[in-house]
Amino acid sequence: MKLYCLSGDPNKPCSILQFKGITFMLDCGLSSLSVLNFLPLPFVRSARLDNLPGWVPRDAADPELEKELKECCGRVFVDSPPEFLPPQSKVVDFSQVDVILISNYLCMLALPFITEGTGFAGKVYATEPTMQIGRMFLEELVDNIEQMPKASTASHWKEFLHILPPPLCDSHRPRTWKQIYNMTAVNKSLARIGMVGYNQKLDVYGALAVMAVSSGYCLGSSNWVIDSMYEKVAYVSGSSTLTTHPRPMDQAALKNANVLILTGLTQTPTANPDSMLGELCMTVASTVRVGGNVLIPCYPSGVVYDLFECLSGHLDSVGMSTVPMFFISPVADTSLAYSNIFAEWLSTVKQNKVYLPEEPFPHALLSRSGRLKHFKHIYTEGFSTDYRQPCVVFCGHPSLRFGDAVHFVELWGSNTLNTIIFTEPDFPYLEALSPYQPLMMKTVHCPIDTSLNFTQANKLIRELKPGTLVLPECYLQPPVIAPHRPDLVVDTDRPVIVFKRDDVLSLPLKRKLSPAEISTSLTEKLHPNEVRSGVSLVTMTGHLVAGDNKFTIKDISVSDLRDPDSTAARGSSGKKRLRVAEDFAKIKPDSYTWGSLNVEEFIQKISEEGITDAKVEKGTSGYIIHLFCTLEHKPGAVGANEVAQWSMEMHNTLHVVINDFNSQLYVAQVIVRMCLFTLLSACNICLFFHL
């Protein structure tokens, strides 16, 4: 078993797992941190951004470079449409990938890069909420960037990476960065997805079975179990044990796996989600109280549902129920609608509301009452009419490089009464704000990440008891934001294998057994013998057929070989022919010997067949039997009246020495077919003939 790591971000994972001849891709996350190196894309031209000075290195004046790079408050940005870092495509040929398993909608944004234009012809599996909400994320991403096109694309700067200032000079493989896909590619990639339910077992080319189980992180999020009946691999990504709106995490199916691949732990190990949520509510209330506006950059689904619920309740409790909340996204209406129809994927508390009947989320009531208004964009009809201040605005994108959030930062950034609150942990908030400096509005960082923290992860590992734990290298070291916190690491007594970007690992899981089916015609001929209470054994002869990664033992018909008058016993002319050694070799016994040999009974049986004068000699490890016999002429045997002298050593194997080839055929026929297989019905002795 091999594992290839194609991503350097544990929270946007993408790995290749090769097991039993099947190539799996585990998630296809898209790293968006690269967009922070680009200037924002405003809906309307910004005089401030247009007037930023160009940047050129001190030692080399390059007019092309000056057009592509702009400087803002000591930070250099690329003036071009944003580019993303897709999974590594040089390690594995994507056309060879058989199956893609998607854990949640945040880990599928690179899907069009992988399935389109690469020759990919495999299968993609995800839950229904993952596919539908993932579609929203993809549509919003494409729409926000296409709404604000740049006149030109910059690429010349990538040739001067070594002389650029940080963080540009530290960019990882900028030549592999790609601009966002289009909706045609999005729709084609989504059409490949096969929807699955929790605990639904899927057959993968007859070799393996895969099953999705709830991970508790977001709507439809799942962990995956890959099972071969004898080996089990568990893939845990983006999981949560907190009580929020998704269905709770299912741990039972993940226990006792041979290999556990763990990724997607919290990005904010020092921040408690409940504390951050409380701080956000208090910040919003204090800002609105003095007449300021609040901007919350967010994704179109996920934690934003909990923010609607908690924030509206808090504003009601402090007497600010008239403060409007705006949700602006190209998929805002779809997001709000879908969240209320995925009842079976919600927590028990949310599910119970559906059967009352009530909406599982309060934002349906907030929308009907006018407290929460949703629009596709700020220029959508009706927004300018409903817009009033002070207000709270939820919109994308959390990177502040595209989307309606760019407009609000430009609009409100110069007023100290306003506040921007960062809740998404995917982007360093100071870097997100860097192209807007100097900024007067207040900035509050309240990252809300419900993924497993290190304490929860260590407890989970102890309960799951995997044979081997495979996880990113960074999880064994304290995070950069808290280098003196040794408790913020994965600490386990299980064998651990670590990986990082571009690593290729051999995992300690080797195929030992594979199941095989027995055909009906063969089972009818089997007669098991009970060797002890509750245990029966039977031997068989069959033909092993392998196809589509399945093994079947079928019955062998040897009647043609046994019958000298059959077609198989005749030559091409139709005349009878003498059977040769190859014919006898093809005749398989109906049963096989096992157990120990009774020497006295053996001597008696061969005497009845005309083999006399046997002498028994006791050896160190068994018995040696010396036989002298005169062979009468038999059909199919030549050299009558020749004497064969042979000896047998009776222990683990039975050795027969015959000096004449033709005598060997007859003796073999007599001993093996007439004596041993009737006498040794309980013998585990192997029989060899030597010339």
LINTA-V891367 format. One record per residue. N is the residue number from 0. RES is the residue in one small letter. OMEGA is omega in whole degrees, -180 to 180 (* if undefined). BURIAL is # if it has 24 or more other ideal C-beta (glycine too) atoms within 12 Angstrom, else .. Layout:
N;RES;OMEGA;BURIAL, N;RES;OMEGA;BURIAL
This chain:
0;m;-179;#, 1;k;177;#, 2;l;178;#, 3;y;179;#, 4;c;-176;#, 5;l;-177;#, 6;s;178;#, 7;g;-178;#, 8;d;-178;#, 9;p;-180;#, 10;n;170;#, 11;k;-169;#, 12;p;171;#, 13;c;-178;#, 14;s;175;#, 15;i;177;#, 16;l;178;#, 17;q;-174;#, 18;f;179;#, 19;k;177;#, 20;g;179;., 21;i;178;#, 22;t;178;#, 23;f;165;#, 24;m;180;#, 25;l;-179;#, 26;d;176;#, 27;c;-179;#, 28;g;-180;#, 29;l;178;#, 30;s;-178;#, 31;s;-179;#, 32;l;-179;#, 33;s;-178;#, 34;v;179;#, 35;l;178;#, 36;n;-176;#, 37;f;176;#, 38;l;178;#, 39;p;177;#, 40;l;-180;#, 41;p;177;#, 42;f;177;#, 43;v;-177;., 44;r;-180;., 45;s;179;#, 46;a;-180;., 47;r;-180;#, 48;l;-180;#, 49;d;-176;., 50;n;176;., 51;l;-178;#, 52;p;174;., 53;g;-179;#, 54;w;175;#, 55;v;178;#, 56;p;-177;., 57;r;-172;., 58;d;-178;., 59;a;177;., 60;a;-179;., 61;d;-178;., 62;p;-180;., 63;e;-180;., 64;l;-180;#, 65;e;179;., 66;k;-175;., 67;e;-175;#, 68;l;178;#, 69;k;-177;#, 70;e;178;#, 71;c;178;#, 72;c;176;., 73;g;179;., 74;r;-178;#, 75;v;-179;#, 76;f;177;#, 77;v;179;#, 78;d;-174;#, 79;s;173;#, 80;p;-176;#, 81;p;179;#, 82;e;-175;#, 83;f;179;#, 84;l;179;#, 85;p;176;#, 86;p;180;#, 87;q;-176;#, 88;s;-177;#, 89;k;-177;., 90;v;-178;#, 91;v;176;#, 92;d;-177;., 93;f;178;#, 94;s;-180;., 95;q;180;., 96;v;-178;#, 97;d;-174;#, 98;v;172;#, 99;i;178;#, 100;l;-177;#, 101;i;-176;#, 102;s;-180;#, 103;n;-173;#, 104;y;177;#, 105;l;-177;#, 106;c;-180;#, 107;m;-174;#, 108;l;176;#, 109;a;-176;#, 110;l;179;#, 111;p;177;#, 112;f;-174;#, 113;i;-173;#, 114;t;-174;#, 115;e;178;#, 116;g;-179;., 117;t;-175;#, 118;g;-180;., 119;f;-180;#, 120;a;-177;., 121;g;-179;#, 122;k;178;#, 123;v;-179;#, 124;y;176;#, 125;a;175;#, 126;t;-178;#, 127;e;178;#, 128;p;178;#, 129;t;-180;#, 130;m;-176;#, 131;q;179;#, 132;i;174;#, 133;g;176;#, 134;r;178;#, 135;m;-180;#, 136;f;-179;#, 137;l;180;#, 138;e;180;#, 139;e;-179;#, 140;l;-179;#, 141;v;-177;#, 142;d;-178;#, 143;n;-178;#, 144;i;-179;#, 145;e;179;#, 146;q;-176;#, 147;m;-176;#, 148;p;174;., 149;k;-178;#, 150;a;-177;., 151;s;179;., 152;t;-178;., 153;a;176;#, 154;s;-177;#, 155;h;-177;#, 156;w;-178;#, 157;k;178;#, 158;e;-177;., 159;f;-174;#, 160;l;-174;#, 161;h;-179;., 162;i;180;., 163;l;178;#, 164;p;175;., 165;p;4;., 166;p;-179;., 167;l;-177;#, 168;c;-180;., 169;d;-179;., 170;s;-178;#, 171;h;175;#, 172;r;-178;., 173;p;179;#, 174;r;178;., 175;t;178;., 176;w;-178;#, 177;k;171;#, 178;q;-173;#, 179;i;179;#, 180;y;177;#, 181;n;-176;., 182;m;176;., 183;t;178;., 184;a;179;#, 185;v;-178;#, 186;n;179;., 187;k;-179;., 188;s;179;#, 189;l;179;#, 190;a;-179;., 191;r;-172;#, 192;i;171;#, 193;g;-176;#, 194;m;-179;#, 195;v;175;#, 196;g;177;., 197;y;177;#, 198;n;175;., 199;q;-178;., 200;k;-180;., 201;l;177;#, 202;d;-180;., 203;v;177;#, 204;y;177;., 205;g;-175;., 206;a;-173;#, 207;l;172;#, 208;a;177;#, 209;v;-178;#, 210;m;176;#, 211;a;176;#, 212;v;-175;#, 213;s;178;#, 214;s;175;#, 215;g;-174;#, 216;y;-179;#, 217;c;-178;#, 218;l;177;#, 219;g;-178;#, 220;s;-174;#, 221;s;164;#, 222;n;-174;#, 223;w;175;#, 224;v;178;#, 225;i;-169;#, 226;d;176;#, 227;s;-175;#, 228;m;-180;., 229;y;176;., 230;e;-179;#, 231;k;176;#, 232;v;178;#, 233;a;179;#, 234;y;-177;#, 235;v;-177;#, 236;s;177;#, 237;g;-177;#, 238;s;-179;#, 239;s;175;#, 240;t;178;#, 241;l;178;#, 242;t;177;., 243;t;-176;#, 244;h;-179;#, 245;p;174;#, 246;r;-176;#, 247;p;-180;#, 248;m;178;#, 249;d;-176;#, 250;q;-172;#, 251;a;-176;., 252;a;-176;#, 253;l;-173;#, 254;k;173;., 255;n;175;., 256;a;175;#, 257;n;179;#, 258;v;175;#, 259;l;177;#, 260;i;-173;#, 261;l;176;#, 262;t;177;#, 263;g;175;#, 264;l;-174;#, 265;t;176;#, 266;q;-180;#, 267;t;-174;#, 268;p;-179;#, 269;t;-177;#, 270;a;177;#, 271;n;-176;., 272;p;-179;#, 273;d;179;., 274;s;180;., 275;m;179;#, 276;l;177;#, 277;g;178;., 278;e;178;#, 279;l;-179;#, 280;c;180;#, 281;m;179;#, 282;t;179;#, 283;v;-178;#, 284;a;-179;#, 285;s;179;#, 286;t;-178;#, 287;v;-178;#, 288;r;-179;., 289;v;177;., 290;g;180;., 291;g;178;#, 292;n;-179;#, 293;v;176;#, 294;l;178;#, 295;i;176;#, 296;p;-173;#, 297;c;171;#, 298;y;-177;#, 299;p;-180;#, 300;s;177;#, 301;g;-177;#, 302;v;-178;#, 303;v;177;#, 304;y;178;#, 305;d;178;#, 306;l;177;#, 307;f;-175;#, 308;e;-176;#, 309;c;-176;#, 310;l;179;#, 311;s;178;#, 312;g;180;#, 313;h;179;#, 314;l;176;#, 315;d;-176;., 316;s;-180;., 317;v;175;., 318;g;-180;., 319;m;-177;#, 320;s;180;., 321;t;180;., 322;v;-178;#, 323;p;174;#, 324;m;-179;#, 325;f;176;#, 326;f;-173;#, 327;i;179;#, 328;s;176;#, 329;p;-179;#, 330;v;-175;#, 331;a;-178;#, 332;d;179;#, 333;t;-179;#, 334;s;-179;#, 335;l;-179;#, 336;a;-176;., 337;y;-177;#, 338;s;-178;#, 339;n;-179;#, 340;i;179;., 341;f;-173;#, 342;a;-175;#, 343;e;-179;., 344;w;-176;#, 345;l;176;#, 346;s;-178;#, 347;t;-180;., 348;v;180;., 349;k;179;#, 350;q;-178;., 351;n;179;., 352;k;-179;., 353;v;-175;., 354;y;-180;., 355;l;5;., 356;p;174;., 357;e;174;., 358;e;-180;#, 359;p;178;#, 360;f;-179;#, 361;p;-175;#, 362;h;174;#, 363;a;177;#, 364;l;179;., 365;l;179;#, 366;s;-179;#, 367;r;-179;., 368;s;180;., 369;g;178;., 370;r;180;#, 371;l;179;#, 372;k;-178;#, 373;h;-178;#, 374;f;179;#, 375;k;180;#, 376;h;179;#, 377;i;180;#, 378;y;178;., 379;t;-179;#, 380;e;178;., 381;g;-178;., 382;f;-178;#, 383;s;179;., 384;t;-177;., 385;d;-175;., 386;y;173;., 387;r;-177;., 388;q;-4;., 389;p;-177;#, 390;c;175;#, 391;v;-177;#, 392;v;172;#, 393;f;179;#, 394;c;-179;#, 395;g;13;#, 396;h;-177;#, 397;p;178;#, 398;s;-176;#, 399;l;178;#, 400;r;177;#, 401;f;-177;#, 402;g;-177;#, 403;d;179;#, 404;a;179;#, 405;v;-179;#, 406;h;-177;#, 407;f;176;#, 408;v;177;#, 409;e;-176;#, 410;l;-174;#, 411;w;-171;#, 412;g;-176;#, 413;s;-177;., 414;n;-177;#, 415;t;179;., 416;l;-177;., 417;n;-178;#, 418;t;170;#, 419;i;-177;#, 420;i;179;#, 421;f;179;#, 422;t;-179;#, 423;e;-175;#, 424;p;-172;#, 425;d;-174;#, 426;f;172;#, 427;p;-170;#, 428;y;179;#, 429;l;176;., 430;e;177;#, 431;a;-178;#, 432;l;-171;#, 433;s;180;#, 434;p;-180;#, 435;y;-179;#, 436;q;-3;#, 437;p;-176;., 438;l;-176;#, 439;m;-178;., 440;m;-178;#, 441;k;180;#, 442;t;179;#, 443;v;-179;#, 444;h;179;#, 445;c;-177;#, 446;p;179;#, 447;i;-180;#, 448;d;-177;#, 449;t;178;#, 450;s;179;#, 451;l;170;#, 452;n;-173;#, 453;f;177;#, 454;t;179;., 455;q;180;#, 456;a;179;#, 457;n;178;#, 458;k;179;., 459;l;-179;#, 460;i;179;#, 461;r;-178;., 462;e;-178;., 463;l;177;#, 464;k;180;., 465;p;176;#, 466;g;178;#, 467;t;179;#, 468;l;180;#, 469;v;-175;#, 470;l;179;#, 471;p;-178;#, 472;e;-176;., 473;c;-179;#, 474;y;177;#, 475;l;179;#, 476;q;177;., 477;p;-179;., 478;p;-178;#, 479;v;-178;., 480;i;179;., 481;a;-175;., 482;p;-178;., 483;h;179;., 484;r;-179;., 485;p;178;., 486;d;-179;., 487;l;177;#, 488;v;173;#, 489;v;-178;#, 490;d;-175;., 491;t;176;#, 492;d;179;., 493;r;174;#, 494;p;-173;., 495;v;172;#, 496;i;-177;#, 497;v;178;#, 498;f;174;#, 499;k;-177;#, 500;r;176;#, 501;d;178;#, 502;d;172;#, 503;v;-174;., 504;l;170;#, 505;s;-177;., 506;l;-175;#, 507;p;177;., 508;l;-178;#, 509;k;179;., 510;r;179;., 511;k;-176;., 512;l;174;., 513;s;180;., 514;p;177;., 515;a;177;., 516;e;177;., 517;i;-178;., 518;s;-178;., 519;t;-179;., 520;s;180;., 521;l;-179;#, 522;t;179;., 523;e;-178;., 524;k;-176;., 525;l;179;., 526;h;-176;., 527;p;175;., 528;n;179;., 529;e;-178;., 530;v;170;., 531;r;-174;., 532;s;178;., 533;g;-179;., 534;v;177;., 535;s;-180;., 536;l;175;., 537;v;175;., 538;t;-177;#, 539;m;170;#, 540;t;-178;#, 541;g;180;#, 542;h;-178;., 543;l;-179;., 544;v;179;., 545;a;178;., 546;g;-179;., 547;d;179;., 548;n;176;., 549;k;-178;., 550;f;179;., 551;t;176;#, 552;i;-177;#, 553;k;-179;., 554;d;176;#, 555;i;176;#, 556;s;-178;., 557;v;-178;., 558;s;180;., 559;d;-179;., 560;l;-178;., 561;r;-175;., 562;d;-178;., 563;p;180;., 564;d;-177;., 565;s;-180;., 566;t;-178;., 567;a;-179;., 568;a;-180;#, 569;r;177;., 570;g;-179;., 571;s;180;., 572;s;-180;., 573;g;179;., 574;k;176;., 575;k;176;., 576;r;177;., 577;l;177;., 578;r;-177;#, 579;v;-176;., 580;a;-179;., 581;e;179;., 582;d;-179;#, 583;f;180;#, 584;a;-178;., 585;k;-180;., 586;i;-177;#, 587;k;178;#, 588;p;177;#, 589;d;178;#, 590;s;-177;., 591;y;-176;#, 592;t;175;#, 593;w;-179;., 594;g;-178;., 595;s;-175;., 596;l;173;#, 597;n;-173;., 598;v;-177;#, 599;e;179;., 600;e;178;., 601;f;179;#, 602;i;-180;#, 603;q;-178;., 604;k;-178;#, 605;i;175;#, 606;s;178;., 607;e;179;., 608;e;175;#, 609;g;177;., 610;i;-174;#, 611;t;178;., 612;d;177;., 613;a;178;#, 614;k;-178;., 615;v;178;., 616;e;-179;., 617;k;179;., 618;g;-178;., 619;t;-177;., 620;s;-179;., 621;g;-179;., 622;y;173;#, 623;i;-178;#, 624;i;177;#, 625;h;-178;#, 626;l;172;#, 627;f;-177;., 628;c;174;#, 629;t;-175;., 630;l;174;#, 631;e;-178;., 632;h;179;., 633;k;176;., 634;p;179;., 635;g;178;., 636;a;180;#, 637;v;180;., 638;g;-179;., 639;a;179;., 640;n;172;., 641;e;-177;#, 642;v;176;., 643;a;176;#, 644;q;-179;#, 645;w;-178;#, 646;s;-179;#, 647;m;177;#, 648;e;-170;#, 649;m;168;#, 650;h;-180;., 651;n;178;., 652;t;179;., 653;l;-178;#, 654;h;179;#, 655;v;179;#, 656;v;-180;., 657;i;-174;#, 658;n;-177;., 659;d;-175;#, 660;f;-177;., 661;n;176;#, 662;s;180;#, 663;q;-178;#, 664;l;-177;#, 665;y;179;#, 666;v;178;#, 667;a;-179;#, 668;q;-178;#, 669;v;-174;#, 670;i;-173;#, 671;v;-172;#, 672;r;-173;., 673;m;-177;., 674;c;-168;#, 675;l;-174;#, 676;f;170;#, 677;t;-178;., 678;l;-169;#, 679;l;177;#, 680;s;178;#, 681;a;-177;., 682;c;-179;#, 683;n;-175;., 684;i;174;#, 685;c;-175;., 686;l;180;#, 687;f;175;., 688;f;-179;#, 689;h;172;., 690;l;*;.
